[in-house]
Amino acid sequence: MANKPVQVFSPSAMHSSLEALAAAHRERAGDEVALAFETAPAFVKRLETGQQADVLIATPSLMKDLLVLGKVHADSRLELGRVGVGVVVGKGAPRPDISTTRALTAALHDADSIVYNRASSGMYVETLIAKLGLAEALAPKTVRYHDAQESFTHLQQDHGREVGFGGLTEIARWRDRGLDLVGPLPPDVQNFTLYIAALATAATNEAGGRAFLEFLGTAEARAILTDCGVIVP
């Protein structure tokens, strides 16, 4: 009889990384890993509706909330690594100069529209735009979507000179699907989001969840994360 799949909930920024990690774990241990992705703001709501998982992956602030709610085992937490924010355009579109914060600001002024999500990277971009004093000027031409899937699908279409934002790992996942990475944000305004994995207290496959977490701490897993653009501890 086949082992019960390990259920994993994660923000979409870890999508490509987790797909590769799940495949490696399956080859190594024979365990299937079922992945489900959600934006950070909707994460807790999903759990509160009764949906169950064996392993939860979250940002530090979200992990803190999960601990307070008793959703994860505190002693099982494992830091996976950090993901930066990048700028993206449709395939073949002109790539704006974003080499400095001043150049990025000019590129945003010149763009026909600005596209980003409401997930972790999008929340930072919203803060950055306000910090740069551009919120009022860019509001009429800003288009926001629930997650990377929706915002990047929009960027695949030709809407003129558009500038998009997203997690670097997610942008890498779309490099063969009609998008071009312009580059990471300039160093002085870059933001890295840390992702942490933990065993869920309501796990129905605790043994499988613990085995997957153990694998995530191996050198093999860290190499996969690095190859997917995650900066590992």
C-alpha positions in Angstrom: 0.0 0.0 0.0 1.4 3.4 -1.0 2.3 5.9 1.8 -0.1 8.7 2.4 1.1 11.9 0.7 2.6 14.6 2.8 0.4 17.7 2.6 2.3 21.0 2.4 0.9 24.5 2.5 3.2 27.3 1.4 3.3 30.8 0.0 3.6 30.9 -3.8 7.2 32.4 -3.7 8.4 28.9 -2.8 6.5 27.2 -5.7 9.4 26.2 -8.0 11.7 25.3 -5.0 9.1 23.0 -3.4 8.3 21.3 -6.7 12.0 20.4 -7.1 12.3 19.5 -3.4 9.2 17.3 -3.5 10.5 15.4 -6.6 13.9 14.8 -4.9 12.2 13.6 -1.7 10.0 11.3 -3.7 13.0 9.8 -5.4 15.0 9.5 -2.2 12.3 8.2 0.2 9.5 7.1 -2.0 7.1 9.6 -0.3 4.6 11.7 -2.3 4.4 15.3 -1.4 1.2 17.2 -2.2 1.7 21.0 -2.5 -0.8 23.7 -2.1 0.0 27.4 -2.4 -1.6 30.5 -1.0 -0.7 34.2 -0.3 0.4 35.0 3.2 -2.7 37.1 4.1 -5.1 34.2 3.2 -3.0 31.5 4.8 -4.5 31.5 8.3 -8.0 31.8 6.8 -7.4 28.6 4.8 -6.4 26.7 7.9 -9.3 28.1 9.9 -11.8 26.7 7.4 -10.6 23.3 8.3 -8.2 22.5 5.6 -5.4 20.4 7.0 -1.7 20.1 6.2 1.3 18.2 7.6 4.0 20.8 6.9 3.4 24.6 6.9 5.8 27.1 5.3 5.5 30.7 6.2 7.2 34.1 6.7 8.4 34.9 10.2 5.4 37.1 11.0 3.0 34.5 9.7 4.8 31.7 11.5 4.5 33.8 14.7 0.7 33.9 14.2 0.6 30.2 13.6 2.5 29.5 16.8 0.1 31.8 18.7 -2.9 29.9 17.2 -1.3 26.5 18.1 -1.0 25.5 14.4 2.6 24.4 14.4 5.1 22.6 16.7 7.6 25.3 17.9 10.5 22.8 18.2 10.1 21.7 14.5 10.8 25.0 12.9 13.5 25.1 10.1 14.7 28.2 8.2 14.7 27.4 4.5 16.2 30.6 3.2 15.5 34.1 1.9 13.9 35.3 -1.4 14.5 38.7 -2.9 12.2 40.9 -5.1 12.8 41.4 -8.9 11.4 43.4 -11.8 9.9 41.6 -14.7 8.5 42.4 -18.2 6.8 40.5 -21.0 8.9 38.5 -23.3 10.7 40.7 -25.8 9.5 44.0 -24.2 12.0 46.8 -23.6 13.9 46.3 -20.4 13.9 49.5 -18.3 17.0 50.6 -16.5 16.7 49.7 -12.8 20.4 49.8 -11.9 19.9 52.4 -9.3 16.9 53.6 -7.2 16.8 56.8 -9.2 16.7 54.8 -12.5 14.0 52.5 -11.0 11.9 55.6 -10.0 12.2 57.0 -13.6 11.2 53.6 -15.1 8.1 53.5 -12.9 7.1 57.1 -14.0 7.6 56.1 -17.7 5.7 52.8 -17.5 2.2 52.6 -18.9 1.2 50.4 -15.9 2.7 48.8 -12.8 1.7 45.2 -12.1 2.2 43.3 -8.8 0.5 40.9 -6.4 -1.0 41.1 -2.9 1.3 38.4 -1.5 4.5 39.0 0.5 6.5 40.5 -2.4 3.6 42.7 -3.4 3.1 44.0 0.2 6.8 45.1 0.2 6.5 46.8 -3.3 3.5 48.7 -2.0 5.6 49.9 0.9 8.5 50.8 -1.3 6.4 52.8 -3.7 5.1 54.8 -0.8 8.7 55.3 0.6 9.8 56.6 -2.8 7.0 59.1 -2.7 5.3 57.6 -5.8 2.1 56.2 -4.4 -0.2 59.0 -5.6 1.4 59.3 -9.0 1.4 55.6 -9.7 -2.0 54.7 -8.2 -4.0 55.4 -11.4 -1.8 53.0 -13.4 -1.3 50.3 -10.8 -2.8 46.9 -11.4 -2.7 44.4 -8.5 -3.6 40.7 -8.5 -4.1 38.0 -5.8 -0.9 36.2 -6.5 2.0 35.7 -8.9 0.1 33.4 -11.1 -2.5 36.1 -11.9 -0.1 39.0 -12.2 2.4 37.2 -14.4 -0.4 35.9 -16.6 -1.4 39.6 -17.1 2.2 40.4 -18.0 2.3 37.7 -20.7 -0.2 39.8 -22.7 0.7 43.0 -24.6 -0.5 46.0 -22.6 2.2 48.4 -23.6 5.1 49.4 -21.5 4.4 47.5 -18.3 6.7 47.0 -15.3 6.0 44.1 -13.0 7.3 42.9 -9.7 7.5 39.6 -8.0 9.7 37.2 -6.0 12.8 36.2 -7.8 12.1 32.5 -7.4 8.7 33.0 -9.0 10.0 35.0 -11.9 12.6 32.3 -12.5 9.7 29.8 -12.8 8.2 31.9 -15.6 11.3 32.5 -17.6 10.2 29.9 -20.2 6.6 31.0 -20.1 6.7 34.5 -21.7 8.4 36.7 -19.2 11.8 38.3 -19.0 13.6 39.1 -15.7 14.9 42.6 -15.8 16.9 42.1 -12.6 16.7 42.3 -8.8 15.8 45.5 -7.1 18.7 47.9 -6.5 20.6 46.8 -3.4 19.6 49.9 -1.3 15.9 49.1 -1.7 16.0 45.3 -2.0 14.0 43.2 0.5 14.5 39.6 1.4 11.7 37.5 2.8 12.6 34.6 5.0 10.7 31.4 4.7 10.4 28.9 7.6 9.0 25.3 7.6 7.3 23.6 10.5 5.3 20.5 11.4 1.6 21.2 11.8 0.0 20.3 15.1 -3.0 18.9 13.1 -0.8 16.8 10.9 -2.6 13.6 9.8 0.7 12.2 8.4 3.1 13.3 11.2 5.8 10.7 10.3 5.8 11.7 6.7 5.8 15.4 7.7 8.8 14.9 10.0 10.6 12.9 7.3 10.1 15.7 4.7 11.3 18.3 7.3 14.4 16.2 7.9 15.1 16.1 4.2 14.7 19.9 4.0 17.6 20.3 6.3 20.0 18.2 4.2 22.8 19.5 2.0 20.9 18.1 -1.0 17.9 20.2 -0.2 20.0 23.3 0.4 21.6 22.8 -3.1 18.2 22.6 -4.7 17.0 25.8 -2.9 20.1 27.6 -4.0 19.6 26.5 -7.6 16.1 27.9 -7.5 17.3 31.3 -6.3 16.8 31.0 -2.6 19.5 32.3 -0.4 20.0 29.5 2.2 21.3 30.0 5.8 
